[in-house]
């Protein structure tokens, strides 16, 4: 009887040690949010901060001279090694995820976008990139800034690392929804930043 108890205690101790937090941490997979996680940032606003007026739309009424409809500067780092190009999709999360901006075919060597990307299908910077035509409160290629004069909405910018150098199935007539679906299908990783306006 005594020897049976000793064996049971030994088994219990072995079991407890094997499932201790220290042992579990030694076999747990690395967290995806480690020091080399794919990140997106802006020098114009912090994550969750206020988007400056210069980046707000000019088609929502009013005549505030601070509103310029300029896209904000964006920068990303630690993208997946499988990336062959990048794309950015901006949505108004408080307005049925309305897409405000799609830019894609951003070269894999790029790590940022400057402020005020041209409102054309093929902007000069970054070279090779293309933008979708926005049909809504404005009609233009590229960025359409926040347009919520009576509410404060949350806008999300997402950079996608893509497994293709070019989304050849898209063209100047593609809709924002079509482009967003193509980007999601080719995405091998993403990073995001949100702002309020």
C-alpha positions as CSV (number, residue, x, y, z in Angstrom):
1,X,0.0,0.0,0.0
2,X,2.8,2.4,1.0
3,X,4.7,1.6,-2.2
4,X,1.6,2.3,-4.3
5,X,1.2,5.7,-2.7
6,X,4.8,6.6,-3.4
7,X,4.4,5.6,-7.1
8,X,1.2,7.7,-7.3
9,X,2.9,10.7,-5.7
10,X,5.8,10.4,-8.1
11,X,3.4,10.3,-11.0
12,X,1.5,13.3,-9.7
13,X,4.6,15.4,-9.3
14,X,5.9,14.4,-12.8
15,X,2.5,15.4,-14.2
16,X,2.5,18.8,-12.4
17,X,6.0,19.6,-13.5
18,X,5.3,18.8,-17.1
19,X,2.3,21.2,-17.1
20,X,3.8,24.0,-15.1
21,X,3.8,27.5,-16.7
22,X,7.6,27.3,-17.1
23,X,7.4,24.1,-19.0
24,X,4.4,25.3,-21.1
25,X,6.3,28.5,-22.1
26,X,9.2,26.4,-23.3
27,X,7.0,24.6,-25.8
28,X,4.5,27.5,-26.7
29,X,4.8,28.9,-30.2
30,X,6.3,32.4,-30.6
31,X,3.8,35.2,-30.5
32,X,3.1,36.8,-33.9
33,X,3.3,40.2,-32.2
34,X,7.0,39.9,-31.5
35,X,9.7,42.4,-32.1
36,X,9.7,41.7,-35.9
37,X,5.9,41.9,-36.5
38,X,4.7,43.6,-39.7
39,X,3.8,47.2,-38.7
40,X,2.2,50.3,-40.3
41,X,2.7,53.8,-38.9
42,X,2.2,57.4,-39.9
43,X,4.0,60.6,-38.9
44,X,0.7,62.4,-39.3
45,X,-1.1,60.7,-36.4
46,X,-0.7,57.9,-33.9
47,X,-2.7,54.7,-33.9
48,X,-6.1,55.7,-32.6
49,X,-5.3,59.4,-32.7
50,X,-6.9,62.3,-34.6
51,X,-6.3,62.5,-38.4
52,X,-5.2,66.1,-39.2
53,X,-7.7,68.2,-41.2
54,X,-5.3,68.5,-44.1
55,X,-6.2,64.8,-44.8
56,X,-9.9,65.4,-44.7
57,X,-12.1,65.5,-47.9
58,X,-12.9,68.7,-49.6
59,X,-16.2,67.5,-51.1
60,X,-18.2,67.2,-47.9
61,X,-19.4,70.8,-47.8
62,X,-18.0,73.8,-45.9
63,X,-15.0,75.9,-46.9
64,X,-12.4,75.1,-44.2
65,X,-9.1,76.0,-45.9
66,X,-7.3,73.4,-43.7
67,X,-9.0,70.6,-45.5
68,X,-6.9,69.6,-48.5
69,X,-7.8,65.9,-49.2
70,X,-4.1,64.9,-49.1
71,X,-3.3,61.3,-48.3
72,X,-1.3,60.9,-45.1
73,X,2.3,59.7,-45.1
74,X,2.5,56.0,-44.3
75,X,5.5,53.7,-43.6
76,X,5.7,50.0,-42.9
77,X,8.4,47.6,-41.7
78,X,9.1,43.9,-41.1
79,X,6.9,42.7,-44.0
80,X,6.7,39.0,-44.7
81,X,9.6,37.6,-46.7
82,X,7.1,36.3,-49.3
83,X,6.0,39.8,-50.3
84,X,6.3,40.6,-54.0
85,X,4.4,43.9,-53.8
86,X,2.2,45.9,-51.5
87,X,-1.3,47.4,-51.5
88,X,-3.1,49.8,-49.1
89,X,-6.9,49.8,-48.5
90,X,-8.5,52.6,-46.4
91,X,-12.0,52.1,-44.9
92,X,-14.5,54.1,-42.8
93,X,-15.3,51.5,-40.2
94,X,-18.3,53.5,-38.9
95,X,-19.9,53.8,-42.4
96,X,-20.4,50.2,-43.5
97,X,-16.7,49.8,-44.1
98,X,-16.9,52.2,-47.0
99,X,-13.6,52.1,-49.0
100,X,-12.0,55.5,-49.3
101,X,-8.7,54.5,-51.0
102,X,-7.1,51.6,-52.8
103,X,-3.5,51.8,-54.0
104,X,-1.8,48.7,-55.3
105,X,1.2,47.4,-57.3
106,X,3.4,49.2,-54.8
107,X,6.9,47.9,-55.6
108,X,8.3,45.4,-53.1
109,X,11.3,47.6,-52.5
110,X,9.1,50.4,-51.1
111,X,8.6,50.9,-47.4
112,X,6.5,54.0,-47.4
113,X,4.2,56.4,-49.2
114,X,4.7,60.1,-49.2
115,X,2.0,62.6,-48.1
116,X,-0.4,63.6,-50.9
117,X,-0.1,60.8,-53.4
118,X,-1.3,62.2,-56.8
119,X,-5.0,61.7,-57.6
120,X,-4.2,59.8,-60.8
121,X,-4.5,56.2,-61.9
122,X,-0.7,55.8,-62.1
123,X,1.0,58.2,-59.6
124,X,4.6,59.0,-60.2
125,X,5.4,58.0,-56.6
126,X,5.7,55.2,-55.9
127,X,6.6,54.4,-59.5
128,X,4.6,51.5,-60.9
129,X,1.7,51.8,-58.4
130,X,-1.9,52.1,-59.5
131,X,-5.0,53.5,-57.8
132,X,-8.7,52.7,-58.0
133,X,-11.2,55.3,-59.0
134,X,-13.3,56.5,-56.1
135,X,-17.0,57.0,-56.8
136,X,-18.9,58.6,-54.0
137,X,-18.9,62.1,-52.5
138,X,-16.1,62.8,-55.0
139,X,-15.1,61.3,-58.3
140,X,-11.4,60.9,-58.5
141,X,-8.5,58.4,-58.6
142,X,-6.9,57.6,-55.3
143,X,-7.4,58.9,-51.9
144,X,-10.7,60.4,-50.6
145,X,-10.2,61.7,-47.1
146,X,-12.6,61.4,-44.1
147,X,-16.0,63.0,-44.8
148,X,-18.0,62.8,-41.6
149,X,-18.7,66.4,-40.6
150,X,-21.4,65.6,-38.0
151,X,-19.8,62.5,-36.4
152,X,-16.4,61.3,-35.4
153,X,-15.6,58.1,-37.4
154,X,-12.8,55.6,-37.2
155,X,-10.8,55.2,-40.4
156,X,-8.5,52.2,-40.9
157,X,-5.5,52.0,-43.2
158,X,-4.3,48.4,-44.0
159,X,-1.1,47.6,-45.8
160,X,-1.1,44.2,-47.4
161,X,2.0,42.2,-48.5
162,X,1.0,40.5,-51.7
163,X,2.2,37.2,-53.3
164,X,2.2,38.8,-56.8
165,X,4.3,41.6,-58.2
166,X,1.3,43.0,-60.1
167,X,-2.5,42.5,-59.9
168,X,-2.9,42.2,-63.6
169,X,-6.6,41.3,-63.3
170,X,-7.3,44.9,-62.2
171,X,-7.4,48.0,-64.4
172,X,-8.6,51.7,-64.4
173,X,-12.2,50.6,-64.5
174,X,-12.1,48.2,-61.5
175,X,-14.3,49.1,-58.5
176,X,-13.0,49.5,-55.0
177,X,-14.8,46.3,-53.9
178,X,-13.3,44.3,-56.8
179,X,-9.8,45.6,-56.0
180,X,-10.2,44.9,-52.3
181,X,-11.2,41.3,-53.0
182,X,-8.3,40.8,-55.3
183,X,-5.9,42.2,-52.7
184,X,-7.4,40.0,-49.9
185,X,-6.9,37.0,-52.1
186,X,-3.3,37.7,-52.8
187,X,-2.4,38.9,-49.2
188,X,0.3,37.0,-47.3
189,X,0.2,39.3,-44.3
190,X,-1.1,42.7,-43.3
191,X,-0.6,45.5,-40.8
192,X,-3.0,48.4,-39.9
193,X,-3.3,51.8,-38.3
194,X,-6.5,53.6,-37.3
195,X,-7.3,57.2,-36.9
196,X,-10.3,59.3,-35.8
197,X,-11.9,62.1,-37.8
